[in-house]
Amino acid sequence: MSIQQSAAQLVTLASEGGEGGHHMNLNPLLPGLGAFVILMLLLFITVSFNRDR
């Protein structure tokens, strides 16, 4: 398969993009809050192991 054929297939695929994939999007707050909580937990664990005694 040549580069031109691949490019033509990708253009066709991109132009048909609106037909599928209709699903409810997650509220951006949920994954952001989840990532923040996980990072804070990792920070807490790291700091608790690295205390100078």
C-alpha positions in Angstrom: 0.0 0.0 0.0 1.4 3.4 -1.0 1.4 6.6 0.9 -1.1 8.1 -1.5 -3.6 5.2 -0.9 -3.1 5.5 2.8 -3.7 9.2 2.7 -6.8 8.8 0.6 -8.2 6.2 3.1 -7.5 8.5 6.0 -9.2 11.4 4.3 -12.3 9.3 3.7 -12.3 8.1 7.2 -12.0 11.6 8.6 -14.9 12.9 6.4 -17.2 10.1 7.7 -16.3 10.9 11.3 -19.8 12.2 12.4 -21.7 9.0 12.1 -20.6 6.8 15.0 -19.4 7.2 18.6 -22.5 8.9 20.1 -21.9 8.4 23.8 -22.3 10.5 26.8 -19.1 12.4 27.6 -17.8 12.4 31.1 -17.9 15.6 33.0 -14.3 16.8 32.9 -14.5 17.4 36.6 -14.7 13.7 37.4 -11.5 12.5 35.8 -9.7 15.7 36.8 -10.8 15.3 40.4 -9.9 11.6 40.4 -6.4 12.4 39.0 -6.0 15.1 41.7 -6.9 12.7 44.5 -4.6 10.0 43.2 -1.7 12.5 42.9 -2.3 13.9 46.4 -2.4 10.3 47.8 1.0 9.5 46.1 2.4 12.8 47.4 1.3 12.0 50.9 2.9 8.5 50.7 6.1 9.9 49.3 6.4 12.6 52.0 5.6 10.2 54.8 8.4 7.8 53.7 10.9 10.6 53.3 10.6 12.3 56.7 13.9 13.2 58.4 13.8 11.7 61.9 
